[in-house]
Amino acid sequence: MKMFVVRRGKDSLESIETVEFTPNINPIEKKIISLLIRRSMYPREIAKALNIEQQKIYYHIRKMEKMGIVEVEHISRKDILTKFYRLRAPSFLLRVGEFEPVNNITFLSKKKREFLKPFVENGRINTKIVLGSPDPHGALSARARDGYYASDLTMFLGSFSSFPPKPCVVLDTEIKNLEQNMIIVGGPIVNRIAEKVNNRLPIFFKNKAIYSKLTKIFYKSDNCGIVVKTKNPFNRKKYIMIVAGIRSQGTRAAILAFLQRFDELCKGNEKNEKVYAHVVQGVDKDADGVIDFVDIIE
């Protein structure tokens, strides 16, 4: 298995391939390292623990300090001046080559990781993305017209993946296993899986509007959509996420929220931050007939 060291450059991440090796250092220094990996210590304490002359410990500590292996953590001035030493890091790199820019590693805050979990986890896509079929289907013989919006969502999720994904997009008329992680795109009229879970959501579709159980508010604009993450009602060990609107422009607004308002999505609902459920509203700022901006209104 290959191993890489990654560092933050000025404008990007940089990496260099590396291998583990054991440097040819003095046996006494190895023993000192084995002590300092646990906690900081002062030379006389190290000498006592290793049953080695104090002068020898001072010699090796000074040598290791020059090499950049140990550093002074703090100085105690209680009775006599005492320097406590610690390892500078839990691992060290002997670099002979140059770092190179890398683009497929993304650092996420804890809140963002929690929000994306388990759909994206450990650099892998771990979900099915369920789109409404473009063919007439369901009780109203509806056709989904928002499927192509999902390309923005899949590209967004892919930006957090470090590995080639398996095929993950499926139509609502094709999916058989509902007991897995699912991101469901489109509302209950055009997506039959959304229809199956709709009434179990904290924010759901009702009477051609969106209703929030959290705030008891109805949202009726066609530009409104929802982003809801909750446990899968068919398997409580898995999760679903609904990204949908009253109409197709509302679904576009919900997807746009990932691109423009992701930090806010990850905070949870204002009434209960433990509940990932939001109402969004799209805006056509440049008046070209296409939603290009989104506000989170709950």
Residue pairs with C-beta under 8 A, 6 or more apart in sequence:
2 17
3 17
3 18
3 19
3 20
4 15
4 16
4 17
4 18
4 102
5 15
5 16
5 18
5 93
6 13
6 14
6 15
6 102
6 105
7 13
7 14
7 15
7 99
8 14
9 99
9 101
12 101
12 102
12 103
13 101
13 102
13 103
13 105
14 99
14 100
14 101
14 102
15 99
15 100
15 102
15 105
16 95
16 97
16 98
16 99
16 100
18 93
21 94
23 94
26 60
28 50
28 52
28 56
28 57
28 60
29 60
29 63
29 64
29 69
31 50
32 46
32 50
32 57
32 60
32 61
32 64
32 70
33 69
33 87
35 41
35 46
35 49
35 50
36 46
36 70
36 85
36 86
36 87
37 87
37 90
39 86
40 73
40 74
40 84
40 85
40 86
41 49
41 84
41 85
42 76
42 82
42 83
42 84
42 85
43 54
43 57
43 58
43 61
43 83
43 85
44 54
44 57
44 82
46 52
46 57
46 61
47 53
47 54
47 56
47 57
50 57
61 70
61 85
64 70
65 71
65 72
65 85
68 88
68 92
69 87
69 88
69 92
70 85
70 86
70 87
70 88
71 85
71 86
71 88
72 83
72 84
72 85
73 84
73 85
73 86
74 84
75 81
75 82
75 83
75 84
76 82
76 84
104 161
104 162
105 162
106 159
106 160
108 116
108 160
109 266
111 266
111 267
112 262
112 263
112 266
114 266
115 229
115 265
115 266
115 276
116 157
116 160
118 126
118 127
118 181
118 238
118 239
119 125
119 126
119 127
119 157
119 181
119 183
119 239
119 241
120 126
120 127
120 157
120 160
120 161
123 160
123 161
123 162
123 163
124 161
124 162
124 163
124 165
125 157
125 158
125 161
125 165
125 166
125 168
126 181
127 168
127 180
127 181
127 182
127 183
127 241
128 168
128 169
128 170
128 175
128 180
128 181
128 182
128 183
129 150
129 153
129 154
129 168
129 169
129 170
129 182
129 183
129 185
130 170
130 171
130 172
130 175
130 182
130 183
130 184
130 185
130 191
130 193
131 144
131 147
131 150
131 169
131 170
131 171
131 172
131 185
131 186
131 191
132 142
132 144
132 146
132 147
132 171
132 172
132 185
132 186
132 190
132 191
132 192
132 194
133 143
133 144
133 171
133 172
133 173
133 174
134 143
134 144
134 145
134 147
135 143
135 173
136 142
136 143
137 143
137 172
137 173
137 192
138 189
138 190
138 192
138 195
140 189
142 189
142 190
143 190
144 172
144 186
144 190
144 191
145 190
145 248
146 185
146 186
146 190
146 245
146 248
146 251
146 252
147 185
147 186
149 185
149 248
149 251
149 252
149 255
150 169
150 185
150 255
152 255
152 256
152 258
152 259
153 183
153 185
153 243
153 255
153 258
154 168
154 169
156 258
156 259
157 183
158 165
172 184
172 186
172 191
172 192
172 193
172 194
173 192
175 182
175 193
178 193
178 196
178 232
178 234
178 235
179 232
179 234
179 235
179 238
180 232
180 235
180 238
181 232
181 238
181 239
181 240
182 193
182 232
182 238
182 240
182 241
183 240
183 241
183 243
184 191
184 193
184 194
184 197
184 240
184 241
184 242
184 243
184 244
185 191
185 243
185 244
185 251
185 255
186 194
186 244
186 251
187 194
187 198
187 205
187 244
187 245
187 246
187 250
187 251
188 194
188 195
188 198
188 205
188 244
189 195
191 244
194 205
194 242
194 244
197 233
197 240
197 242
198 204
198 205
200 230
200 233
201 226
201 228
201 230
201 242
201 277
202 212
202 213
202 214
202 228
202 230
202 269
202 275
202 277
203 210
203 211
203 212
203 213
203 214
203 226
203 228
203 277
203 278
203 279
203 298
204 210
204 211
204 213
204 226
205 211
205 226
205 244
205 246
206 218
208 220
208 246
209 218
209 219
209 220
209 246
210 218
210 219
210 220
210 224
210 225
210 226
210 246
210 279
211 217
211 218
211 219
212 219
212 277
212 279
212 298
214 269
214 271
214 272
214 275
214 277
214 298
215 271
215 298
217 298
219 246
219 279
219 281
219 297
219 298
220 246
221 246
221 250
221 281
222 245
222 246
222 247
222 249
222 250
223 245
223 249
223 250
223 253
223 281
223 282
223 283
223 291
224 245
224 246
224 250
224 253
224 279
224 280
224 281
224 282
224 297
225 243
225 244
225 245
225 246
225 250
225 251
225 252
225 253
225 254
225 257
225 279
225 280
225 281
225 282
226 242
226 243
226 244
226 245
226 254
226 277
226 278
226 279
226 280
227 241
227 242
227 243
227 254
227 257
227 258
227 265
227 276
227 277
227 278
227 280
228 241
228 242
228 276
228 277
228 278
229 239
229 240
229 241
229 276
229 277
230 239
230 240
230 241
230 275
230 276
230 277
231 238
231 239
231 240
232 238
232 239
232 240
233 240
243 251
243 254
243 255
243 258
244 250
244 251
244 254
245 251
245 252
245 253
245 254
245 282
249 282
249 291
250 282
252 282
252 291
253 280
253 281
253 282
253 291
253 294
254 280
256 280
256 282
256 291
256 292
256 293
256 294
257 264
257 265
257 278
257 280
257 294
257 296
258 265
260 293
260 294
261 280
261 294
261 295
261 296
264 278
264 296
265 276
265 278
265 296
266 276
267 273
268 274
268 275
268 276
268 277
269 275
269 276
269 277
269 278
269 298
270 298
278 296
278 298
279 296
279 297
279 298
280 294
280 295
280 296
280 297
281 294
281 295
281 297
282 291
282 293
282 294
283 291
283 292
283 293
283 294
283 295
284 290
284 291
284 292
284 293
285 292
285 293
286 292
